Amino acid sequence: MKYGLQCAITSKIRLSQKQTSTWDEFEVELSPSAEGFLAEVIVIASGPDVGTCDAVLSTTGDAHTMAVNVQRNEALHAKLLGTLQTLESFFGLYGGLEYVHWNNVEAFFELDAGEGTRLTRLAVQVTPVLSDYDFAFSPPEIQWILAKARRCQAMTTTLSFYREGLNDVRQRRNISAFFNFYFVLEGLYGNGKTKNEQVKHCFRQSATLTDAIDSVISAGFQASMDGDEGIREWLKRIAKPCNAEGIIHLIVEARGNLHHYTGTNKSKGSSLMNERFQSLSQLALRIVQAILPVELDKIDPPV
């Protein structure tokens, strides 16, 4: 049984052919693109402790049914993920690697085909939380957007932080996403303050912000997964209530903690700890999405 992680890479690192190497107990495969650049990396673990994946194919008449039971080794998964992060960092230093496509990581099991089983590989696409949709605007809608943009040009910089935050979410850069969404909130409601207690006070004075937070709380929080820390768990850990004041305390203090990396304090953020801050970035995203239409309507009230 094997378990591995596979993801695409954007780079200008020349690679003429596939290369394999050992990494502790893992196997690493580096593959080139058709143009001859490093374009894919796979990290594979083998052995009885990689997890379980049982697949049984049953046939009834013309109907075929595949029953699959999967349970991965979470500690192993985290270690494989850490290996990918290390490869990204060192190829970035020595080869100018642009980025690993963290929004397109595939986890897979490779198993022996047993009796009644035709499946030899089961892959699970790890997709970002943000769901993108195709937008089909009618000509009048396009004109409405253009008119809104012209009348609300003062919000251009604020909206640019929101846009970059969305791009970060798509790439699973949760900490960077949180910072961009936080800058939206601080720019709109921070009144130029930078000290945590002063910012909290300003945030609490905004009815638009506190109403938005209340609406997010009422809608509920997503369940935390993998190494992520859920919002309710985070509030419980810091002994704050699940209300607007508690959320304001959480996001302002998180901003301060994430801004400083000491190398030893595990509670501080780094680019290798993005999974832990998924719920935090999603919380900030939802708050920003609630307040931006309100702020735009203040500048350009609907007819």
N, C-alpha and C positions, 0 to 999 in steps of 0.2 A: 504494500500500500504506500502511495506517495501523496503528499499534500504540498501545494506550491502556490506562489503568487506570481502573476504575470502582468506586466504593464508596458505601455508604450513610452518612448522617450523622444524628446526633440533635442537634437544635438548636431554639431558639425564635427564630431569625432569620427575620423576615418576608421572604418572596420571592413576589411576585405571579405571576411568569412566568419561564420559562427565560431565563437570561442566558448569553451567550458572550463570551469575551475572549481576546486573545492573551497568551501568556506566553513571552517569547523566541521560540523556534521552535515552541512548543506551542500548542495550543488548549485552553481551559478552558471546560467547560460546567457551569453550576450549575442544578439543577432543584428545583422545590418539591414538597412533598407535597400531597395532596388538601386538607389543612388550611391550606395556604399558608405552610409553613415550609421553609427550606432543608433538603433531605433527601437530595441526591445530588450528587456531584461526579465529573466525568470529565475526565481529562487525556489529550490525544491528540497523538501525533507522526505526521508524514507524511513520505514520501520513500523513496528507494531503500535507505536504511541502517537502516531500523527492524527488519530481520530478514527471515526468509523464512517463508512459509506456503503450501505447495502442497497443494491438495486435488483429488483426482480421484475422480469417482463412476463406478463400473462396474456394469453390470447383467447378470446371468446368469439368464435365466428370470424367476422372481418374486423372486429374491434381489438386494438392492442392497448394495453395499459401498463405503464411503468410505475412501480411503487419504489420510492427512494426514501431512505432514512439516513440523514447526515448529522453527524455531531463532530465538530472540529475541536482540536486541542487549542484552547484559547491562549495558553502561555506560548505554545509553539507559533501560533499565528502572530502574536505580538513580536516574537523574536524574528520571524521572517520579515515582518514589516520594518523592524529596526534595521535589518540587513539592507533592505531597499533604500532606507533613508541614509545609511552610511555610504552606500554606493553613489547615491545622488550627490552627497556632500563632497566626496573625494573626486569624482569625475567633474564636479563643478569647479573645484580648485585646480586640478591639473589639466582639464580638457575643456573648460568653459561650457559644460553641459547647461542647456537652457532650463529645462525642467522635466520632471517625471509627471506623466499624466495621471495624477492621483484620482481624478474623476473617472478614470477608465481602468481601474485595477480589477483583474479577474482572479478569483480564488478557485482552485480546482483540486479534485481528487483524481488520482489514477488508480484503478483497481483491476485485479485479475478477473477475467471473464469466467464466471462459474456456471454451473448448470442452470439453464433457464434465464441467463443474463447475457445480454448482448452489449451492455454499456461497459466501456473500458475507461471513459473519462467523463467526469461530471464537473462542469464549470458553472460558477455563480458570479454574475457581474456585480461588482460593488459600485453602486451608483451614488451620486451626491443626493442629499436630501432635497435640494432645490429642484423642482420640476419645471422644465422649460416647455413652453407651448409655442406653436406656430401662430403668428398674429396675422390676420387678414383684415386690414383696415379698408373701409370703403372710402372713395374720394372725399365725401364730406367729413369723415372722421380724420383723415389726413389733414384736411384744412383746419379742423378744430385744434389738432395738436400743434400745427404750425402757428396758429393764432395764439394759443396758450403759451407756447414757448416765447413768442415775441413779447407778450405782455408780462411774462414772468422771468425775464432774463436775469434779474437779481438773484434768482435761485440756482443759477448755473453751477457755481462752485459746490454748493450743498448737494445738488443732484449728482455731481461728478463723484463725490465720495460714496453715494449710494450705488452708483453704477459700478465703481471699482469693488465695492463690497460684494455685489452680486457675482462679479468675475472671480473673486476670491472663493466664494462659496462653491462655485462650479468646479474649482480646482481643489476643493477641500482644504483650503488654507483658512481654517476657522479663526485663528488668532488675528491674522491680518484682516479678515472680514469684520471681526468684532471691532477692531480699531476704526475701520472706515465708517461703520454704522455709528460708533460712539462719536466720531467727529461731527456727524450730522446733528446728533442730539446736543453736543456741547456748543456747536456753532449757533444753533437755534435758541437754546435755553440756558446756556452757561453764563451769559452776560459778561464774557471776557475773563471769568474767574478760572483759576487753575488749581487752587488748593481743594483737596477733596471735600472738606466740610463746607466750603463756600459753594462748590459746584452742587453738592447735594441740596443745599438750601435753595439755590436758584431753580433746580429741577423741581423741587416740591412746590414752588410758587406757580408753576405753569399748569393751568387747568387742562390745556391741550395734551400735555405729556402725561399727566396723571390719569386722565380719562383714557388715553391710548393704552397705558399699562393695565388699567382695570379691564379693558376689553380683551386684552391678550390673556390675562389671568382667567377671565370668564370662559374664554374659548378652550382653555386647557393647554397643557404642555405635552410635547411629544415624549414618548418613552425613550430613555437613554439606552444606548447600545454600546457594546464592546467597552472601551476604556472611557467612554464619555461620562461626565458627571451631570446628572439631571438637575433641573432648576430647583425642584422641591428638595432634593437631597442636599444641594448646595446651600439653600436657605436654612435647612435644618442644621447643617454643620456649622454655620456662622451664627446660629441662634437668632435669626430674623424672621418676622412673620411673612406670609405669602400675601402681601398687599403692595400698593404702590410705593410706600415708604421703604419696605423691605427690598423690593426690586431695585429701586434707585440706589440704595446702599450697596447692593450686590454689584451692579454694573459699574458704579464709580470706583469702588474698592478694587474690583477686578481689573479695571483700566490701570490703576496705580501699580498693582502687583505685576501685571503682565509687562509693564513698561520697563521693569528692572529684572535683568537676568544675572544671577550670582554664580551659576555653575554648580551650586551645591543644594540649593533649596528646591525640593521637588514640587513645591506648590507654585513655583514661578513658571511662566510659560516659555516655551521655545518652539522652534519649527518642528521639533521631533515629538511634540506633545499635542498636536492638533486634534487628535481624536477626543481628548478629554474636554475640549472646549466647543464641541459641536452644538450642544444645547445652548450654550451662552451666545454663540454667534447667531443661532436661529432666534433666540429671544430678542436680541438687538434688531435683527432684520424685521421681525414682526412688529416691533414697536415703531420703527422707522416707517414701515409701510402704512401704519395707521395714522401717523402724524403728517406725512408729506402732502396728501390730498387736502388736508385741513389748512396747512400753511399756504399752499398754492391758491386755495379759494379765498384766503384773506387778502392776497394780492389782486386776484382776478376773480371776483365773486361770480358764481354761476348765474346765467340770465334766467 
